[in-house]
Amino acid sequence: MSSKIRFLQAADCCLDGWCSNRPLWKHCSTNSCSQYYDIDYGSHSIIICHSDNQCPTYNSYAYFPENSFNTLIASGCDNINLFVTPDGLKVPCGNNKAYIRFINLAYDEPCLDFRFSDGVLAIARNIKYQEITSYYPITASTYTMQVFRCGSSKALLSIKNVCLKPDQSYTFYITGSIATRNCYNYLLCVDACPKPICPPCPPPNPCMPIHSCHSCPPLNPCPPSYPCPLPGKNDYCSNSFYYNDCYYY
């Protein structure tokens, strides 16, 4: 069974990337996120280089568990940092909740707070650089999201009309730098969603042909209230994943 990987580019340059000598990403500009790609589960070599030359700026290995969804993240300025975070939360259907986590990739901001709506609801506090929170459940709706320097009442970013749909999981990335780019930026990415699968069939009924299984429930698609992320290669689902830890390499 395969795994999936995408590339989030938060470094202050344009990058190319290879996974086990397979070119997956070309000319990825800063503050961009690719679609998911299929890879074999297990250990893979990861090579990242600047798009204007083919000399690797980073070359190492990472392990990707079976049937997992993963984001390879590049961040930083002079020294690019790479790490992998497992994506996706196995969410219950029909409770009108969205699930969101936060990652601080603003490399000159050592600590950030994230707030919703009028700034009163602080959903994540004291998020350090490259720190990844757990997924927070929140009522599916449209929000204004604000990002603050820890201990400050002045918003670094204020994003209106953030629409969070029910039964989906999201990652909110804060990127950029005041020192080098004179601004901060953000990415709100839809993470992989779980999809129900048909349970193992019971032993065949002697009255039925040996290769039939009429008592086995059909494989149901996601109901209308349970949309999967995006069409095409982003439309991957899994039945059994939820990881808390990042794997660094």
C-alpha positions, 0 to 999 in steps of 0.5 A: 500500500502506498503513502502520499507526500506533498511539499510546502515551500516556506523558504525564502527562495525557489526550490526543486525537490526529489523523492528517491531520485523521482523529481516531484517538485520544480520551481516551487516558489515561496509560500506555495503547497503542492498536491499529494503524490503517491510514493511507496511506503518506507524509507526514501531519500529526499533531495532539495536544491535551489531551482537556479542550480542543481547542487543539492542544498539538502540530502537525507532520508525520511521514513513514511509509514504505510497508508499515511499522508505527509507534508515535507516542509522547507522553511528558513532563509540562509539555512533551510530547515526541512521536516516532515509532518504527518497529515490528517485527522480521523474525524467523526461524520455529521457533528458540524465540526471542522478541525484545524492545527497551526504551524509557525514558519515565520522564522524571525517570530519565535512565538505566535498566538492564533485567534478567531473572530473578534480576537477574544477567542484564542485557540492557540497560544505560544506557538514557537517557530516550527512548532505544530499544534494538535488539531482543534475542533471548531464549529464549521463556519466562516471566521476572521483569523488573526495572528499576534506576536505573543504578548502583543495586542497588535495583529501581524495578520488579519485574514477575513472570510476563512471558511471552514467546512464540516468534517474536514481537517486543515493546517494553517501555516504562517510564513514569511519574515519582516526582516527579509520580505517585509511581510508575513504570509499564510497558507490554509491547506486542506489535509487528507480526509478519512473515508469509510470502507467496507468491513471484512466479509463474513464467511460465504452463505452456503446457499450463495455462490462461493464468490458472492457476498450479499451480506457484506455492506457496500462501499459507500462514498463520502456522503454530501456532508463529508466532502473530500479535500480537492479533486484529482491527486489531492482526492486521497482518503485513508481509513486509519491514520492519526499521528501526533509526532513529526519525524525530523531527519 
